[in-house]
Amino acid sequence: MVSKLELLRDIAKASTEIVASRRLKLADMAIGLRYAIAILEGREGEAAGLCYVDYLDTLFEPPVPELHEISLDRLLLSEHHLWRVAGLAIANAAFQYVLWNEKDAYRRYEVYLGRRESWAKLLDLLRGKTPILVIGNMGPLIRFLNENGLQTIALERSPLMRIRSLPDTSLPFVAVKAQSLVVTGASIPNATLSTVLSTVAHAKPKILIGPTAQLDPELARTFGVDAIASTIVKNISRALDIVKRGGGRHDLTEALSDYIIILSYHK
C-alpha cells in the first residue's frame, strides 16, 4: 500500500500529466459550504470534478491561492485542508475528462451506469461479505444496505456527523470484523485513505465511493481499490450553481449520474 503522501503525490502527478498533455484550462471553480467543483475545458469539451468540503476543517484556513496556472502539487500536498480540497476537485475533473470525454475510454472497464444499475451492482458485490465497514457516515447508503439485509459498521471522522456511528479512531478495533470495505472519497483530501486500506487489507471488496471518488481507475487500482462507485457531472452549469449556493450531495442529485467501475474484484 502507498503512504499518505505518496497517494496524494501520485494523484497530483497523474492529473498534472493529463492537464499538460491535453492542454486543459481551468474554466471555473467554486468552493461552497459542502462541496467544491472545478471545471476543465479542452478539445473534447468540458468536465467537472467534485470534492467534499468539511467546513470544520476549513474554518481558520487561508483561502486557496489565485490559480493563474494549475499547480496540483502545490495544492494536493499542502498542509491546508482547503487547498487539498481544491486540488482534488481539479484532479478529479482531469480524470473525468479522460474517462468520459475521450472516445471509448471508459469501455476498457466493466462499467455500470445510472443509479439503478450501479446500486444493484453495489449490492451484488457486497452480498455475503458482511459486516461491511463503512468509512464515512453516509446515511442514505447505510440505510440502503441495511434495508437490503446487509450488516454495516460505520465510522465517522466529524463529531457533527457521527449519529449512530463510531469515531474513526475506532478503526483498529473494528477492522478485524470487516469482511468488506466501503470508504468515502473524502478520505483522500483527509489523507486517511491509505491508512484505511492498509488497516483493512484483508477485506474484499474495497470500494471507494461518493462524488469525491472520481479518480482515474488505473490509479485507484494501484492503491488497492477493487471498485469505484462515483458520479458523472452531467449538467455542469447546474452543478456549479448548486455548489455556489451551498448545496450538498442530495441537492446535486439532479445534475449527477451514478456509475460503478469494477477494477479487480469478481465474486
Protein Blocks (a to p, Z undefined) as FASTA:
>chain_A
ZZfklmmmmmmmmmmmmmmmnopacfbdcddfkbccdddddfkopadddddddfklmmmg
ccddddfbacfklmmmpcbfklmmmmmmmmmmmmmmmmmmpghklmmpccdedjklmmmm
mmmmmgopaccddehjafklmmmmmmnopacddddfblklmgoiacfklmmmmmmmpmbd
cddfklmmnopmmmmmmmmmmpccdddedjklmccfklmmmnopabdcddddfblmlmmm
mmmnopafklmmmmpccddddfkbcZZ
